[in-house]
Amino acid sequence: MMDTDVRQSTPNQRRALGLFIARTLGQYDTALWSGAAGFVRAHGLKLLTVVGGGLHGTGAGREPQRNVLYALSKAG
């Protein structure tokens, strides 16, 4: 659960919410991103979106190469 007051004093100090998503196409993906964007807007946060494909190459094409984005995105 998130604290109710997460806003900081200046826009550059706002906390960020990371959204890890396989792709940005399709009705599901668009709705997921739109919901996250509305949440961060309402709470004065930043949204960082990582589009890294299906996990472990579950999709076709270059998805295994795109998964490197997930490995580079570590908490901390």
N, C-alpha and C positions, 0 to 999 in steps of 0.2 A: 504494500500500500504506500502511496506517495504522500508526503507531507502536504498540507493544504496550501502553505505559502512557500513556494519554491523560487519565486522571483528574486533577482538580484538587483543591485542599484543601477547598473548600466546594461545596455543591450549586449555589449561584448562579454559580460560576465554571466550571461544567462546559462543555466544548466542545459544540457543537451540530452535528448532521447534518441537512441539509435534504433532504427528499424532495419532488420535484415530480411530481405525479400528476394525471391528467386527471379522475378521479372516484373516489369511494369506494364504489361499488356494484359488485357482481359478484364472482365467485370469484377472478379474477386480481388485481383491485385489493385485495381483502381479504388475499390471501396475500402480496402485495408489501408492504403496510403492516405486516402481522404480522411478517414477516421483518425488516424495518427496525426495528420496535419491539423485537424480541428482541435484535437486535444492539446497539442503544444501551443497553438495560438491562444486558446482559452486560458492557459496556465503560464503564459509568458516564457515559454521554453524555446529551444531551437530543435529542429528535426534533422538528424543526419541519416540519410537513407543509403544503405549498402545493397546494391543489386548484384548478387553473386551467382545466380543460376541455381539449379536444383542441387541438393547436397550430393556429393560424391558421384557426380556425373549421371544422375538419374534421368536426365533429359538427353536429347540429341545435340549434336553439334559441339560447340566449344565450352560447354558447361563445366567440364573438369578444370579447364584453365581459369574460368571465372571464379571457381571456388577459392582461389588464392586470396580473394578479398576477405573471405571469412577468417582465414588464418591470420591475416594482418590486423584484423579488428579485435584487439584484446581489451578486456576491461582494465582500467587502471590508468 
